[in-house]
Amino acid sequence: MRALVLREQSFGIEEIPSPVCAADHIRLNVLACSLNHRDQYIRDGQYAKIKYPVVLGSDVCGITDDGDRVVVDASQAWGPDARAQGRDFHILGMPTQGGLAEEICVPAANVYPAPSHLSDEEVACLPIGGVTAYRALFTRGELMAGQTVLITGIGGGVATLAMMFALAAGARVLVSSRSKQKLALAEEYGAVAVDTARDRATVDLVVDSIGGDVLTEYFELVRPGGTIVIYGASAGTANNVNLHRVFWKQLNILGSTMGTPRDFANMLEFVHRHEVHPIIDSLYSLDEAEQAFNRMKAAEQFGKIVVRCSA
């Protein structure tokens, strides 16, 4: 089969043997696979315990031998505690073979029917971004209709999915970005660019992927008793956290990453019930997959970058 293979000294399409499936796995012909920042970090050698060679790609829409179109939960071996993943937890696409290939073997327990209203490419947007956004908003953040949520760093896959989910849930959605173009695009979907003066102490929930020293700014935006859910830290460590604001305003600061099998199933049900359509930034063929990675590295996307893996 053809696959995009990352080696220590190379990155490109190769002809490799088709995977051999374990007894509790099933084989899928991969229809489409979207990219995540995790893929780019591994490509750049900025990820823990990288094992070469590897086929990347965690977000898989595929078709079974019986002709069923499915989506794969990329969370592997979450563990028994719904509060946090266990020691054996790992993500599809390193160390196991990922979806940027014509075929893949995945645990049967991680395979779900694909939402019927979505295209193959839209389905492939859901696994990591969808479950991360859903858990941050609803499982951890407990977002309800009528509340105000701020989604930071709008443009990335998780952030745009969180925006679409929050809008579907009936929330007032604020967004932030250094890009005026991305803010304008978000407003076309019904979100509003945050205004630090206008929106002071009005935000019920912040869903943040930035971290860094900007974290303290959120303390002024969140109303007393509000919540900040952090699922990333692209700006690094928060060195100047004003703890007085945390305890005086009785803020909840929570971490979140990926999601449980129940989170994944609930996310799919939410997408189906509200007929949510993920935002696709761009689409590439498998032969163009390296170009897709280059676009992600440039951080210019608004929505998910998707690779079509079969005709």
N, C-alpha and C positions, 0 to 999 in steps of 0.2 A: 504494500500500500504506500501511498504518498503521504508524507508528513513534514511539518516544519520542525526541524531538529536543532536544538541548541547544544553545541559542544563547547569545550573550553576555548577553542580557537576558531570556531565557525558557527554560522547561523543561517540555515537555508533549507530549501526543499530537498528531501532525500527519498529514495525508495527503500523502505525498511519492511521487515516481516510483519504480517498481521498479528495482532496480539492474541495470545492464548488465554481464554477465559477460565477462571476458577469456577468451581461448582456453584457457588452462590452469586456469580456474576452473569450478566447477559451482554451479548454483543450488539452494538449499535452502529449503523452507518451514520456518520456525522453529517448533518445537513448544514448547520451553522454553529459558529462558536464566537462569542464576543470576548473582548480583551478587558483586563483589569490592570490597575497599577501594579498589582502583585507580579504580573507577567513581565512588565518592564523592569521592575526591581531585580527579578531573577536574571533577566537578560543582561543587566548592568552589573551583576555580581554583588548586588546590595541586599541580599536575603540570606537568612541563616540556613546552614546545612544543605547547600545546593549540591545535587548529585548529577553528574554528567555521564552520558548524554541524556537529554530529557526533551520530551514533547510537551510544550506548555499548553495553556488553555483550560480554564475551569468552568466556563459557561457553555454547556452543551445542549443543543436541540438535535435530536437524532430520531432515527426510525428503526424499529425492531425488525427481526426476521419475519414477524407476522404482519408487518405493515403498519404498526401503531406508531403514531408520532408522539414523542415523549420529551420531557425535560428532566435534567439530572440535578439533584441536590448535590452541590459541590462539597458540603460538609461531610467529612468521613469520620466515623467513630466519635461522635460528640461525647458520648458517655451518659451515665445515669442521672446526673444532676443538671436540671434545666437552668440553674442559675449561672453556670459557667461550664465551658468545655473541659473534658478530662485530659489526662496526660497523653493518651493515644490519638488525640484529635489531629487530623491533618486535612489538607485541602486538595481536591482533585487537580492534577496538573503539576506535579513535582512534590513528592518523589514518584508518585504513580504517573503513568502516561496520561497526558491531557488530550484536549479535544481538537487541537489544530492538526488534524489528521483525517484520513478518510474513514477510519474505523476506530472504535474504542471498546474496551470491556469495563463495565461499571457494576457496582453492587446492585443486585436486583431491588434491594430495599430502598435505594436512593432514586429509583426511577418513578416518575409520576406522569400521568397524561398531560399533554401540553394543552394550555387554554385554546379552545377552538377558534376564538375570534382573532387570534394573533397569527401573523406570518411566521415562518421559520426564523427569520432574522429577529423579530420582536421577541419570540420565545427565548432565543439565545441571550437576550439582554437580562433575563430575570435571575439566574441562580445566585451569584454572589451579591450583585447590586440590590436585587429585590429583597432577599432575606435580610441583608444588612440594614436596608432602609426600613423594612417592616418592623424588625425587632427594636431598632432605635426609636422609632415613632410610637409604636403601640405596646410592645411587650415591656420595654424599659421606660419609655416616656409617657405612656398611658394617655396619648393624645385623644381628645374628644372633639366632636363637632362644636363649632363656635369658638374654640380656643385659637390663640395666635401662636404660630410656630415660626421660628427663624431657622432657615437652612443656609448654612454658610458654604462658601466656595462653590456657588452654583455653576454648573457646567459639566462636572464629573458625573460618571454613571450612577453612583449611589445618590448623589445630591439631586440629580434630575428625577430619579425614581422616587425619592422621598418627596420631592415637590409634587409629583403627579399623585402619589398616594395621599398626601395631606390634603390636596385640593379635592380629591374624590371623597375624602372623609368629612368634608364640610368645614375644614379649618380655614382661618385667615392665614395666608402664607407670605412671609417676608423672606427675602433672599439677599445675600451679599456676594460681591465679587469685585475684584480690581478691574474687571473688564466691563466697560459700558455696553459693549455689544452683547455680552452674555446676560447682563441685567435686562436689556431690551428684549432679548429672546424669551427670558423667563416671564416678563410681563405680558407677552403675547399669549401665554398659557393661563394667565390669571393671577400670577404672583405679583408682589410689589417690592421694589427695592427698599431695603431698610433705611430709615432715617434716624440717626442716633438722638436727635432732639425730639422729633415727633413721637418716636416709638419708645421713649424712655419709660421703664417700669410697666410696660404693657404686654410683654412676651411671656407666655405660659411655659414654652418649651423651646430650647435651642438644640438643634441637631448639628453637631460640629465635627469637621474633619481636619481642622486647621491647627488647633492648639496654639502653642507659643504664647507670647505675652499678650496677644489679643484676647486671651481667655478672660482677663479681668474686665475688659470692656463689656462682655456679656452680662456681668453682674449688675451693671447699671440698666441694661435693657430688660432683664427678667424681673417680673413682679415678685413681691415677697411670697415665699413658699414655692416658687417656680423651680424648674428642672433644666439642667444642662446635661445632655447625653453626648459623650465623646466617642467617636468610632475611628478617629484617625488623628495624626499629629504632623501634618506636612510642614508646619512651621517649627517643629521641634519642641523643646522643653519650655514649659511656662515658668519663667524665673521670678516673676514679680506678681505673684498671686496675692490679692488683698483678702486675706482670710477673715478680716473683720466684717467685710460685706457678706461673706458666706454664712457666718453664724448669726449676724444681726438680721439678715433677710431670710434666714432659715431655708437656704437654697439646697437643692438636691443635685449633687454632681455624680453622674453615673458613667461607667464605662460600658461599651457594647461592641461585640464583634461577631460577624456571621450570625448563625441562629440554629436552633434545635430543629429536629424533624417536624415538630409541631408548628414552629414558626414558619417553616418552609411550606407546609400544607396550608396553613392559614393565609400565608401570602398569596399562594395560587388561588385560593378561594376568593380572596379580596379582589384580585386582578380580574377574575371571572365575573364576580358579582357586579363590579363597578365598570366592567369593560374598559379597564385601563390599558392604554397603549404606551409602551416605553418609547422614549425618544431615541431615534437612531441618528447619530452624527454622520456616519459614513459607512460604506459597504465596500469590501475588497474580496477578491478571489483568493484561494489558497496560494496561488503563485504570487500574489501581491501582498502576502501577509507581512513581510518585512516592512513594507511601506506603511501598513497599519500600525506597526509598532513605532515607527518614526513619528507618525501623527500623534500618538499618545505621548511620546516623549516631549513633543513640542507643547503639550498642554493647551492646545487650541480648541479642543473638541467641546461640543455642547451635546451631551447625550453619550450613547454607547457606540463604540467602534466595533463593527461586526465583520467577521470573515466567513464567506460562504465556502464550505469545504467539499461540497459535491454539487453536481449539476441539478 
